[in-house]
Amino acid sequence: MKPPKSHTPAIEKSGYQFTRSKQILSATGLVLETYSCLQRNVLAQPLEAQRWFAERAIFGTYEGIHNELKADIRALLQEDRPDGQALHELIARAREDSKAARHPVACELAALLVAELQDWNLQLNSEPAHEQSEVKLHESAINLLSVGIKVGTDAYKSDTGARVFMQKTTELQRLLEQRPGFKSAPYVKAQAAKLHQGRFDVDGSLADLKDNPTLAASVMEASIRLAVEKRILLSALAISAEDDRASTITLSSEQALERARLEAAPAEAQESAITKNCACGCRAFAAGRHRGEGAAS
């Protein structure tokens, strides 16, 4: 959990603090960048894959749970058909461990763990309970990544526990890539360089965007299809259909820019005409208003 923000006193432990070295070192830990990429890639997966990740990422991410109980929960999560009796035993053990919690936050988390295990038990017999549980585990996972982003954002001005969050990223990244069919989000800055160099993979990008539930994926997919339709970009099928060998040569950056300018010229001309008409209309309206005010005076 993210500690509250705190100020750094100039004098601490009878000594003057010359620098903000702790905050500076925390800010250079790439926590913000890492969790931002993690969240982007998680949201790029199909909803079923996001829930699979959430179930395995949330249990055990906070302290206060006995290591053996944590390990047994993770082992049961890996099974395709969890044993009901084993789950009942885990619930009983979690209730016993919750009695040892003293801190208010620890009490709240211990109660939350018992509630989540009970929901999991209900999902084995009731489909609606299963759906409700998935919605909660899913929200918690996205919230965890959002807290990691916030930790990295505030690291330079307060001690937010950035090092602890950074240690967790390796396990989260491994877990995300463990599920079969994992696809990285294709809408990253590196694509701009590929477009500029004429190396953009149309078919590969469309394959990566398949089943991606985000708005960014929908916009990118529509943009690619429009660019292919306008022949700004060529798909592998279009290239193979060309008889001329020169058409299979990758466009240079200058050629790609020239093609983009040719396609954009009609739109720019239309935009210029619209702007000119709007300006003329505004001037006519202002002149008419001025004459009206003169007549009234």
Secondary structure, 3 states (H helix, E strand, C coil): CCCCCCCCCCEECCEECCCCHHHHHHHCCCHHHHHHHHHHHHHCCCHHHHHHHHHHHHCCCCCCCCHHHHHHHHHHHCCCCCCHHHHHHHHHHHHHHHCCCCCHHHHHHHHHHHHHHHHHHHHCCCHHHHHHHHHHHHHHHHHHHHHHHHHHHHCCCCCCCHHHHHHHHHHHHHHHHHCCCCCCCCCCCHHHHHHHHCCCCHHHHHHHHCCCCCHHHHHHHHHHHHHHHCCCCCCHHHHHHCCCHHHHCCCCHHHHHHHHHHHHHHHHHHHHHHHHHHHHHHHHHHHHHHHHHHHHC
